[in-house]
Amino acid sequence: MDFITNLWNANTPLFMLVAGLIVVTPFIIFYVRKALREHPKGLIPAALSNMGERFGYYIMNAVLTLFICSKFGVPDHVAGIMFAIFYFLIYVLSLPGGIIADRTQNYKRTIIWGIIVMAIGYCILAVPVFHGHGFSWVMVLTIFALILIAFGNGLFKGNLQAVVGQMYDDFEAEAAKQGPEALAKAKEKRDPGFQIFYVFINIGGVIAPFIAPIIRNWWLKAHDMVYNAQLPKLCHSYITGNMQGNDMDNLAALTAQYPEAANDLGAFCDSYVTVFNTGVHFAFIASVLAMLISLTIFLCTKKGLPNPVKKAAVTTSDHEKAVDNMSREEREAIAKDVKQRMAGLYAVLGVCVFFWFAFHQNAESLSLFARDFVNSSAIPVEIWQCINPFFVIILTPIIMWLFARLASKGKEVTTPKKIAFGMGIAACAYLFLMVLCVSVGYPKPSEFLGLPVGEMEAMKVGPWALIVTYFFLTVAELFISPLGLSFVSKIAPKHLQGICQGLWLSATAIGNLLILLGPVLYNKMPNLWMCWLVFLVVCTVAMAVMFGMLKWLEKITAEKQ
């Protein structure tokens, strides 16, 4: 009972948010059950396996950048570089993961090994080992764990999606036996099926960010300490002798409630950092358990899931015969068509790189903004990452209805136009942040954090600022992410479908790598609003480029259809 009581007292606001999520859960279940009608039976087991894995992943993802800063005392930009490289590997390694499964023709075994490798990585992260500050063998161990997680994700992520794709291939093949009308209806189920799959991912993403803060705050409470987002950084600065400006006064103000700090401030700082981060380490145990649940679900249901089959390849001789039977004009027309489609694909991928650069700041500069400029006394910084998946779940059916409504009135919005609008909506998120920072008068973060604690707290903005920002970014995501996949499938030549999907993942990976610039801009710009101005300009220019290419891209996709 003491454990439950301490957990509640330390995290009452968090439990209130959980209660709010429970209230909307029946609506989510109703939406999913209604959407699941006439879909393959294997969709739910596959989605549940993916949800378990994503739940474990998002526990770690929500805290990673801030955890690296608080544990090792490294600057924000160093933690940002580590996270960006990790996020890059998450997507890039899906390509060799797909190659392994394709060559062995054993997708299910590859998926199982992916879960096991990820679980090993999380086990390593769950061990609370400490060795000084900055770069050390402990940081090397942490990097090794992240590489294992990224590689395991590469084995798992794309291959489970391939299983789902094969599920719908089989579903359509069975419908084809019943006639053209049944086949047409079956084909209409594929896009909604992947959207349901996407919703399950985000259900895990909504709940996961709560886990690490709850466990960390309970562990702090058990050691008669309280959560403060600024204290780990100040403690590291004191221990390493890098105090600047008002840092010493602020540290004294924040530790005044601890009698042991008055006796030996250095020992207290070391103790606070250790306890603070040990709680986060224990949270990774939940990630391990989530991997085991995902593995159990997959092992229990894998017999009912299909094995992706290798598409029958056209032999060289058959291809040569087909080419020989074509006229020169036909061959030139086909070559020109393929070249034009690939050019259109590269153009859109180039634009989407900048979307992911701006969007995935939620784990970089936006997390730093939440830590430094948002009042987190009631709700820890990491919790606010649940807003994005929550909005995905709530807004997906609304946006699907909106597009369907426009189509029924003969005002269908083309996929390229939706992507262009998405870039504009992403720009709105950063326009909002820029206006907010100008109106409040925020200086650069280093200057703000050097202010006296009382003045700093008075200037902090409420959590509503993050809610508004994530609302715009989520709507932009729903206009770009699933529709980008749709665009690739529409524009890709039939014999290059796999390569084109790989190019989409590679473009996402490049955008994820570029997010390392976020913490640099956040800390180095003369004023905070200038950081958001950079993202605003990037998104606006990308939108303008998309609208400039709109007629050309719409023509290409229309010809493909």
Salt bridges, closest charged atoms under 4 A:
GLU38 OE1 - LYS189 NZ 3.42
GLU53 OE1 - ARG54 NE 2.74
ASP76 OD2 - ARG371 NH2 2.88
ASP169 OD1 - ARG190 NH2 2.61
ASP169 OD2 - LYS311 NZ 3.80
GLU172 OE2 - ARG190 NE 3.25
GLU174 OE2 - LYS177 NZ 3.24
GLU181 OE2 - LYS185 NZ 3.90
GLU332 OE2 - ARG328 NE 3.13
ASP337 OD2 - ARG341 NE 2.59
ASP372 OD1 - ARG371 NE 2.77
GLU382 OE2 - ARG216 NH1 2.69
GLU457 OE2 - LYS460 NZ 3.27
